Amino acid sequence: MSGVVSAFSYLRCSASRCDRRLVFPDLRRLLQASSSSRSGSGSSAKRGRSLCSRAGGGVNVFDRKMKRRQKNWASSMPESAKYDYLKEEVGSRIVDRVFDIVRTFPVALDIGCGKGYLAENLNKETVQKLFQMDIAENALKHPIETEIPTYRILADEEFLPFKENTFDLILSSLCLHWVNDLPGAFKQIHYSLKPDGVFIGAMLGGETLYELRCSLQLAELEREGGFAPHVSPFTAVTDLGNLLGQAGFNMLTVDIDEIQVNYPGVLEVMEDLQGMGESNCAWSRKPLLHRDTMLAAAAIYKEMYGNDDGSVPATFQILYMIGWKPHESQAKPAQRGSATLSIGDLGKMSELITRKDK
């Protein structure tokens, strides 16, 4: 059973109209009541509104409307599936991390689901019910088939319209690097998780497409006497753990992976980025590239990074993260000073074990 529900429409309409618009009782329970949000009554409503307000405040690097148009355009292409290789690969690696947790998750959320690259790898034994959310309606109209009951929601990743303690598992694959306020997004994810719930996500890291970035900058310096950013800024791995900790997560795991894809040339790199919906949407982006600059960038790219067979590599740095919402049942570190062995005793460990056996 599946369906598409616009969270934007839900939050704008009155409570009585919402009851008629929504198809599933679970969605009425999960989405915040718009009437209470407007009136501000109740601590839950105030908390949800304050988190949403922080998600868009302070930082405004990306044009979110442009990103929505880019993803809608990419999803509507007749042969859009041929550009899904990176998202399918990262989705399978995220699901491998889910399978490492020996647990069944009754209710899960996929933020920035796209066509369902995570859902196609999950099974009913691990996730019993999955809510898929994306900013692009075209991506939700043609989902990949899955055996899990799914409910699709049109909403912005910067404004999660869910109650506190809703989900047992929240997943996100390759969408959070386009969020303006990443700390605010992490706080909203933490807010929507149940205690002892887990968040598992992946986003592009700061070294992504360094070959393309360097080639374009050198070409523009040579042909135009200056350069503008053509590749969006990405989060550094050194910041990710701190951001998750500040959002309230514990038992954190952050690791890095690199996926290198070979292309015939720089034009094919940029064509595939557009087909993925991963084109630059920063406000500071340059609207177009001159033909001479593009030709120079192609030559520089091949000269500096080209392979022996004539192809050029493009590196995608993937940052994987796992964070748990605290719960009293979780393991806690031992109290300071409670150890029975000092660091100096570690070198004599075998002798101590032998003496204990005797």
Buried (B, 14 or more C-beta within 10 A) or exposed (E): EBEBBBBBEBBEBEEEEBEEEBEBEBBBEBBBBBBBBEEEEEEBBEBBBEBBEBBBEEEEBBBBEBBBBBBBBBBBBEEBEEBBEBBBBBBBBBBEBBEEBEEEBEBBBBBBBBBBBBBBBBEEEBBBBBBBBBBBBBBBEEBBEBEBBBBBBBBBBBBBBBBBBBBBBBBBBBBBBBBBBBBBBBBBBBBBBBEBBBBBBBBBBBBBBBBBBBBBBBBBEBBBEEBBBBBBEBBEBEEBBEBBEEBBBEEBEBEEBEBEBBBEBBBBBBEBBBBBBBBBBBEEBBEEBEEEBBBBBBBBBBEEBBEEEEBBBBBBBBBBBBBBBBEEEEEEEEEEEEEEEEEEEEEEEEEEEEEEEE
